[in-house]
């Protein structure tokens, strides 16, 4: 038995009386912890503090497994290229880079909103013609008047997995969400037959994905279960972002590593959590798109992010559960039971919260994803 294992067993055997102290000493990292330590972002590639702040705010966008698949190449201080980082793709659950481009759309929307709030207009030109290209879009900045958009929306947005109340959406709140995606947002209240179908289909697709070894190994690659790996990588899924708490969180942090994701017990626990979560909330939202080109997907991702940025002030949680769109079985189910022209891009649980938690998922510093040509 190696020294590390002996240490872990020793900590485990210290007794329940010591667990509160151990939990405090082994607390996981939240985004705010690293933000306080980092201070203001250092300038890079000729960018001033305002432009660095724009990129920092853009990077608060959501992404599958929190892989953060974006990179920025600086052509000049006012001309940037948005790239898809090939090392941050998820080929097992996103082989066509559909979700990657949706994430880049959310990143782009954050960038445009942040630039406007800080007195710069940002004009975006989509360059990619296929989902496999590395260079996705060009951004050109110009001086303008501050838009007044509240940056607190970008800083406060987060995915919430637990605690969604069963109350169905109020019409006024739904109307605000629909305005972000005109004609492309559909709400199915929890009492509807369609909501029950989405719940059952999501759990079945999750089960199939969990049983697929390559997909589970891909998930394992993005697990950051201890503080050292979280600090070193600033991405992926932490104990906090998975919303594990109490003794369960302490056990995972002390005793489990990414390799444990391939074991039956881990898979079973993940499926049980997904089944419980799928049964909570006030219903489901489905976001559709006009098409599947990079331009279409970036536009859909931007609309999704505009909607997601409103949820905190409405007291609403959004939890993407997209497994039906990631698994062959789920996509075939959708095609069989819906019109051919339906083009779903997001499936999300939605529900009101008693209180809104602060964001916890980690983000890479700007300097880690910014490069210059050559």
N, C-alpha and C positions, 0 to 999 in steps of 0.2 A: 504494500500500500504506500503510495507516494505521500510526501510531506503535505502537499495541498489537501489531499483527501483526509489525512489525519486531522488537519486544522479544521476542515469543514465539519467533520464528525464531532470534534471537540466542541465547536460552537453549538452544534445541534444538541449535544448532551448537557449543555450548561443549565438546562431546566427552563420551564415555562416562566419562572419568576424573573429570569433575565431577559426574556424576549422583548419587552418594551424598550429596554436600553439598547439591545442589539438592533432593534428596528430603527431607532434613532441614529445609531452609528453607521448603519448600512443603508441609509436613505438613498434612493436613487436620484438621478439628476433630472432637473427640469430645465426648460429653455432659459428661464430667467437666471438660473445659477450661472450658466456660461456667459450670458449677456453681461452680467455684472462683472464677471472676471475679465471679459474681453475689453470693455469700455468702448470707445468710439472706434469704428473701423479705420484701419490705416489706408492711406491712398495707395493706388496701384495702377500701373499701366497708364500713367498720365491723367488719371481721373481725380477730380477734386472731391471734397467731402460730400457735396450734394449728390453727385453722380454715384458715389459709393453707397450713400444711403438709399438711393433708388434701387440699386441692385440688392441691397440687403433686404429691403421690403419686398421686392419681387420674389426673393427666395423663400418667403413665408407661404408660398402656394403649396397646396396638397399634391401628393403623388403616391402611386401604388407602392406599398411597403416602405414609404418615405424614402424612396431611392433617389429623389432629387435629380432627375435625369438631364438637367440643364447645364450648359456651359455658355460662356460669353467670350467672344473674340473681339478685342478692341481694334477697330480699324483706325479710328480717331476718337477724341473725346466725345464727339457728337455723332459717331456712326459705329454701331455695334452689330455683330452677327450673333443670333441665337442659335446654338448648336444642340444637337441631341448627343449626349455623352454615351458612346457605345458600351462603355464599361458599366453603365447603370441601367441597361435594358433588362427586361424580364421575359426572356424568350419562351419560358414554359407556360406562362399564363397570358402573355401578350406578344405572340409571335409576329404579328403584323405591325407592332408599335402603335396600335390604336390608342391604348391608354397612355402611352408615352406622349403622343401628340396632344391628347386632351390635357395632360399635366403641363406641357409646354404652353398650351393656351391659357391655363390658369396663371402660370408664371408671367406670360405676356400681359395679361390683364392687370395683374398687380403692378408690373413695371409701368404701364401706361398711366394707371391711376396715381401711383406714387410720383411719377414725373410731373403730372399735372398739378398735384397738390404742392409740389416744391417749385413751381414756376417754370416748368419746361414742358413743351408739347412733344409728344412722341408719335411719330408716324411709322407704322409697321407695314412692311412689304413681305408677303410670304414668298419664299424662294423654292422650297421643296416641291417636287411633283410626285414623289412616292414616299411611302412611309419608311424607307430604308436609307434615306439620305441623311448625312450628318448635318449639313447646313440647312437650317429650317426657315429662318426669317432674318430680315434686316430691319434695324431700328435706327431712325434718324431723329435726333433731338434738336429743338430750337427754343430760344427764349420765348416765354409767353407770360401771361398773367396766372397767378396761382388759382387753381380751380375751386379751392375750398373743400375738396373731398376730405372727409375725416380719416386720417391715417390710423386712428384707433381701430377702425374696422379691420385693416390688414393685420395689425399687431394682435388683435384679440380673436381672430378666427381660429377655430380648431374643430377637429372631428371628435364627436362624443359617441361612445359606444353603449354606455349604460345609463340607467335612470330615466329613460324616455317615458313620459306619462301617456296614458291611453287616450287622452282627449284628442278629438279630431280637429283639424286646422280650422281656425276662424276665417270666414270669407275675406275679411280685410287683409289678413296676413297672407293668405294664399294669393290674393290679387297682387300684392307687392312682389312675391316670388315670381309669379307668371309674367310680370312686366319685364323681368330680366331675360326671359326666354320666350318671347311671344310666339304662340303656336307650337312650341316645342317642349312644354312642361305639362305633365299629366299627373293628377293626384288621385290616389285610390284610398279612400278612408278605410280604417281597419275593419269596419263592419261589412265591407263589400266583398263579393265573391272574388274579384280580381286580386284584392289584397291577400286573401287566403291562398290563392294560387301562387302569388309572388313569394309568400312566406314559405310555402311547401317546396317550391322550385328552388329557392335560394338554399334551403337546408340540404336538399338532395344534391345540388351542384357542389356545395361545400363538401359534402361527404365524398363525392367522386374525386374532387380535387385533392382532398386530404389523403385519399388512398393512392394517388398517383405519386410514386416515389420522386420522379424528377421535379414535380411541382413543389413537393414538400421540402426537397433539398434546396430549391430556389428560395423558399421562405426562410429556411435555416440560415442562408447566407446573409440575410438582412436582420437577423436577431442580434441585438446589443443588450445582453442580459446583465452585464456587470458594468460598473462605472468606468473602468479602465477602457473597455472597448467603446463605450459611448463617447468618452472624451476624445479618444483617438480618431473616431470616424465621424461623429456629429450627424449621423443619418440613421436610417433603419428604424426598427421597432424596439423600443425600450420597455421595461416593465411598466413605467408610468404611462406611456402612450397606449399600451394594451389595457390600461386601467386595472391592473392587478393591485390589490391592496392587502394590508394586514399580514397575517402569517403566510398566506399564499405568495405574496410578493417577496417576502423575506426568504422563503424556501427556494423560489425560482432564482433569486439573485445569488444565493449562497451555493446552491447545489446543482443547478442546471446550466448547460451550455448549449450552443447552437446544434451540436450533434444530437442532443436529446430530442430535437424536433422530429427526428425520424423514428423514434420509438413509439410503440402502440399507445402507451399511456398519455403521451403528449398529444398525439393525434386525437385520441378519444376526448381529452379535456377540451381541445380546441373545437371539436364538433359540438360538444355539449354546450359550450359557451355561445357558439353561433346559433344553435337552435333556440336557446333561451333569448338571445338578443333579437332574433327574427320575430319572436312572438311579442315583443314590446314595442311601444310607440303608438302614434296616432294614425299610422298608415304608411303608404309608400309613394315616393315620387319617381317617375320615369322621365328622363331627359332624352329627347330624340334629336337627331341632327338632319340637316338637309342632304348630306352626302357623306362620303368616306375618303375624300381627298385630304391631303394635309391642310389645305385652306379651310375645308369644311370642319375638320376636327379641331383646328385651332380656334375657329369661331365658336364652336360648341363649348370648348373648354373655357373660353373667355366668358361666355354667357353663364355657364355653371358657376364660375368664380364670382361674378357679379351677384348672383343669387346667394352663394355661400357667405359672402361678406355681410349680408343683411341679417343672418340668423341670430347672432348674439343679441342684437337690440330687440329682436322679436321674441327672445327667450326660446328659440327653436334649436334643436340638435339635428344635424345631418350625419348619417352614417352610411357611406357607400358600401353596398354588399353586391358586388358585380360578378359573382362567380358564375351566374347563368350566362353572362356574356363572354366568359373566359373558357368555358367548357363546351365541347362539341355537342354534348347532350342538351345543354341549356339553350344553345343557339338554335338547335333543331326544334326544340319545344316552342320557342318563340315564333319561328317560321311557320310551324304547323298550325298554330292557333291565332295568328294575327295576319293582317293584310301584308302583302309583299313589300309595299312601300314604307311600312313602319321601319324606322332605323334607330333603335334604342342605343344610347351611348352611356347612360348612367342609370343604375337602379339603386335607390337610396331609401333607407328607413328615415322617417321624420317623426318628431314628437317634441312636445314642450318639456322644459326642464324646471325643476323646483328652484335650482340655482345654477348659474352657469360657471363651470370651472375655468381656470386660466389655461392658456396653451402650455403644453408640456413637450411636444415633439421637438427634437433637436434639429438645428440647421447648420450647414457648413458655413464658415466665414467666407466673405466675398472673395478674398484672395485665393481660395481653393478652387473656384470655378471660373476665374477670369484669366484669359491668356491674351497675348498679342500675336499678330501674324509673324511667321518665320520662327 
